[in-house]
Amino acid sequence: MSNSEARQVSPIVELARRDPAAAAAELRAITARNPADAGAHRMLGRLLRQLGRDEEAARAEMDAVRAAAHDPRMIAIAQALLANDLSTAEAGLRQRLAAQPTDVAAIRMMAELAGRIGRYKDAENLLRRAVELAPGFTAARANLAIVLYKQSRFAEAGAVLEQVLAEDPANTSSRNLLAATLGRIGDYDEAIAIYGELAQSFPDHAKLWMSYGHLLKTVGRLEESIAAYRRALAAEPHLGEVWWSLANLKTVTFDDGDIAAMEAALTAEVSDEDAFHLHFALGKAYGDRKAAADSFRHYAAGNDLRSRELAYDPDTTTRQVDRVIEVLTPEFLAARQDVGDPAPDPIFILGLPRAGSTLLEQILSSHSAIEGTMELPDIPAIAMREAKAGGDARDWPGAVAAMPPGPFAELGAEFLERTRVQRKTGKPFYIDKLPNNWSYAGLIHLILPNAKIIDARRNPMDCCFSNFRQHFAKGQAFTYSLDHIGRYYADYVRAMDHYDRVLPGRIHRVIHERVLDDPEGEVRAMLGYLGLPFEEACMEFHRNTRAVRTASSEQVRRPINRDGMGQWEPYDQWLGPLREALGDLVETYADRPA
């Protein structure tokens, strides 16, 4: 707003206190003379809300946003954001908001900046302020849903998206995000229906078909999933993630034409993301043909690209395990016995990815008392939040060491509440199968002392090489180097050994190879640990039609088999860094107690 405009509006502030309707009329006159006066539009919107004229208020609020968008100073800030010049953009936004603190367009841009650097809570607060000031600002509300989704707060994201779509039913990006959100909270039928509609409306949108394929795979509609992936490739043949999605089904064998198409895509100018997906898919394709050298060459190339992108530091995991051993002593744990929430509902299956945890989940979720959910992000989110509040986002042991008794039960109750949306049946127990929860097993024990914890363990060479061959959609940064995988496995075993010493019997270990040798005996032992009777349905787990989100989804829909054993052996000549990192774990694995 210019100085002359400010002088015009200033008396209106006084008038608004006495006669809001008259002030609104004055503001309408000002905005009619100067439609670019964003401040006048904003004030008009607030007065119209006060008068209960919400539809008119929404139009005024959006007029303010449009006027701000044409302001040369805001255009310069937007250009800085587009160029990823965040320091310039931030300086401009701070100056703008100091002068115009209710400029919702600037607030939304500041939220975008916060989101770019991973400050999602700051972004959330800014966007909530924007929609509080301008309830009709649907774009800001849609951004809020995205920020909530990125914080793994899927139920909240879904509720916001329902508001967005009530105002703008044809908003394609919000419908797409709603489908993804519904998938994350287990409402698969509705999510699939939305994806199906979107894919038919946008038949050449490769990523829509890919997302549709992912959910069809999750619910076991394999042939439809493959067809959806093939439709995506017809639209975009170089889209590496779709090739990897087909490979990741573990049941698809690529033909000569597929391999030629993938090799040709690699010679084109594709992004690193497309390239590493293609390398992983080709690794699988050549592995199926027993061409170990070509297979390993592609796996190594894909892993190298991903490792350089993620820059994982194995020392961080080692230090965290050191800290667990330092803090969680028998005396420390005894002093905090039963301070958490007493609910026995959760069953945690943890360990490394590709260690057989999905098989255990499928077996247990076939029991009449146990519900399978998915890999839930809530324990790491709670742990990192508490650790960050203490000054080090990875030092959750230090954070719990500083806690008085009260918060332990509160954190346990928070976990139960956060995961309630995942429970779709009335079964008394439910599974969280996030493998990485081994890093937080001590926290789980403290906040949920009656929850059960199962450690799924597999032969280190089989497990680690299986991780090396696997590309994960997110996380698992340790898997993209043979040395890193070996060190991670060794640190995991070191942590579990510590818990065996300080909490004997608290964690039930299941050795994957023993499940293959004596499935009923191992199932009975698991159920005994859980305090549940044996049910024959657990042995018929492959008939369970529940949705499975992990890479093992198709494997656990078959009876127990040994197909995954020894798959590292044809590649042994290249696995020296893995053997060295694992050390004596390779030789002593079979002799370690369960």
Beta strands, then each sheet from edge to edge (+ up, - down):
strand 1: 346-351
strand 2: 370-374
strand 3: 429-432
strand 4: 452-457
strand 5: 507-511
sheet 1: 2+ 3+ 1+ 4+ 5+
end
